Structures are given as structure tokens and as C-alpha cells.
Amino acid sequence: MLAAQLQPQVLLLDIGMPDGDGIDAIPRFKEASPATRIIAFTMYNEAAVIHRALNAHVHGFLLKSASARELTEAISTVMAGNIYVCESSQAMIDNLREVPPTLTSREREILRLIVDGLSQKEIANRLCLGFETVHSYTKYIRRKLGCPNTASLVRTAIEQHLV
């Protein structure tokens, strides 16, 4: 891991990577470079995403839409040993609860089938829905739960007893 070689002071970690879940990678970064301060960097300003990032013990949470001033402030804050949360996400943090997001009965049904290992095509056939409909439901479920991929969705569903 490059972080082990470079030992950066600060790491801006995109948590919505196309090839993996950045939040799941946080423990590996911390192990490879314990002194590195990690700022979760994302376009998702959603309570579930913020909650997962903070539970992974990031040092900051910043939206990609942040200004250069706010980016500088975030880096300065975490370098000083403090936690930084961007202004637009702070209100969500104030309202965070341990209660999982509300899923509709159809979303729960689809989530159960995903956890059971069915593909979106198999779910569509089983529920007599179009593939695009199931794909949309899956996207909304992942977004509600703050999960960038299916593996993290399954893990979150099991951990939060959603199925």
C-alpha cells in the first residue's frame, strides 16, 4: 500500500470509489500509516454515509462541492488534532440516530433477495418486475444506507438487522 511507503500527514479519501468502498478501506490505511489524518471526501451528504464514516474514525468529513477555503480549513483542523465536519453536513450529524434509515416494504423485500445472493435479473424475474425497476430500487437502497457497492450493502443489512 502506497500509504505505508509515503506516510502522508493527511489523506483525502474518496469514499465512493467505483472499484470499492472507501469507508471499508479506512482500517487498512490506519494500519499502514497510523499517524495519517483521514478526511472522508464525498459527494454524498447523507446521514447514513456520514454515520458510517464517523464510525470508521475518520478525522474529517468533507463534500466534494467544498470551496478551496473550506478544504484548507478542513486540512488545518485535522492537522491540529481536531475533527472537522463541513458545515452542510453538520446539521445531519446533529440529527444522527442509531436507528437505521426507513425502507419501504418493497425495498426490504429486494434487500432480502440481494442478501440471499440473487442477481438483479433474478430478483426482477422472481418479483415480476422489470430489470430497470429492480436496478432503480437497488440504487435507492444503497443510497439510503450509504453503501457504494453490493458487498457493503449486504454487510450493512446484516449488521443493522435490516433483513
Secondary structure, 3 states (H helix, E strand, C coil): CHHHHHCCCEEEEECCCCCCCHHHHHHHHHHHCCCCEEEEEECCCCHHHHHHHHHCCCCEEEECCCCHHHHHHHHHHHHCCCCEECHHHHHHHHCCCCCCCCCCHHHHHHHHHHHCCCCHHHHHHHHCCCHHHHHHHHHHHHHHHCCCCHHHHHHHHHHCCCC
